[in-house]
Amino acid sequence: MREAIRQGPKDLPTASLLITYIVSKALAVSPLEIMKMPASMVMDFLYIHRNFEELKSDTIEQEMKKVKKDGR
C-alpha cells in the first residue's frame, strides 16, 4: 500500500480504495457514504480536493519564500 501511495496504484481495486479513503477524509464522511455515491461524483470531489490541496501547497510555498526573502 505504501508503494501505491508513493508511486501510484497499479491495479483498479487499490486505486478505488485510495480514492475512497482520500475523498472520505476530505469530506469527513464514512467511506461507506463514498461507496454509495455515483463514480462521477466521487471523481468530481477528488478533482476539487486535488485543486484545493495544490492551492494550499502553492500558498505555503509563497509564504515560505517571503519569509526566507525577508530573513525572518
C-alpha positions as CSV (number, residue, x, y, z in Angstrom):
1,M,0.0,0.0,0.0
2,R,2.8,2.4,0.8
3,E,4.3,1.9,-2.7
4,A,0.8,2.5,-4.2
5,I,0.6,5.8,-2.3
6,R,4.0,7.0,-3.3
7,Q,4.1,5.7,-6.9
8,G,0.5,5.4,-7.8
9,P,-1.7,2.3,-7.7
10,K,-1.0,-0.5,-10.2
11,D,-4.5,-2.1,-10.1
12,L,-8.1,-0.9,-10.0
13,P,-9.0,-2.2,-6.5
14,T,-6.1,-0.4,-4.9
15,A,-6.9,2.8,-6.9
16,S,-10.5,2.6,-5.8
17,L,-9.5,2.1,-2.2
18,L,-7.2,5.1,-2.2
19,I,-9.8,7.3,-3.9
20,T,-12.4,6.2,-1.4
21,Y,-10.0,7.0,1.5
22,I,-8.9,10.4,0.2
23,V,-12.4,11.6,-0.6
24,S,-13.9,10.3,2.7
25,K,-11.1,12.1,4.6
26,A,-11.6,15.3,2.6
27,L,-15.3,15.3,3.1
28,A,-15.2,14.0,6.7
29,V,-17.7,11.2,5.9
30,S,-17.7,7.5,6.2
31,P,-16.1,5.5,3.3
32,L,-19.4,3.7,3.0
33,E,-21.0,7.0,2.1
34,I,-18.4,7.5,-0.7
35,M,-19.1,4.0,-2.0
36,K,-22.8,4.9,-2.3
37,M,-22.1,7.9,-4.5
38,P,-22.0,7.7,-8.3
39,A,-18.5,7.3,-9.6
40,S,-18.7,10.6,-11.5
41,M,-19.5,12.5,-8.3
42,V,-16.6,10.8,-6.4
43,M,-14.2,11.8,-9.2
44,D,-15.5,15.4,-9.2
45,F,-14.9,15.6,-5.4
46,L,-11.4,14.1,-5.9
47,Y,-10.7,16.7,-8.6
48,I,-11.9,19.5,-6.3
49,H,-9.9,18.2,-3.4
50,R,-6.8,18.0,-5.5
51,N,-7.1,21.6,-6.7
52,F,-7.6,22.8,-3.1
53,E,-4.6,20.9,-1.9
54,E,-2.5,22.3,-4.8
55,L,-3.7,25.9,-3.9
56,K,-2.8,25.3,-0.3
57,S,0.6,24.0,-1.2
58,D,1.3,26.9,-3.5
59,T,0.2,29.4,-0.8
60,I,2.5,27.8,1.8
61,E,5.4,27.8,-0.7
62,Q,4.9,31.5,-1.5
63,E,4.8,32.4,2.2
64,M,8.0,30.4,2.9
65,K,9.7,32.3,0.1
66,K,8.6,35.6,1.6
67,V,9.9,34.5,5.0
68,K,13.3,33.5,3.5
69,K,13.5,36.7,1.5
70,D,12.7,38.9,4.4
71,G,15.1,37.0,6.7
72,R,12.5,36.4,9.4
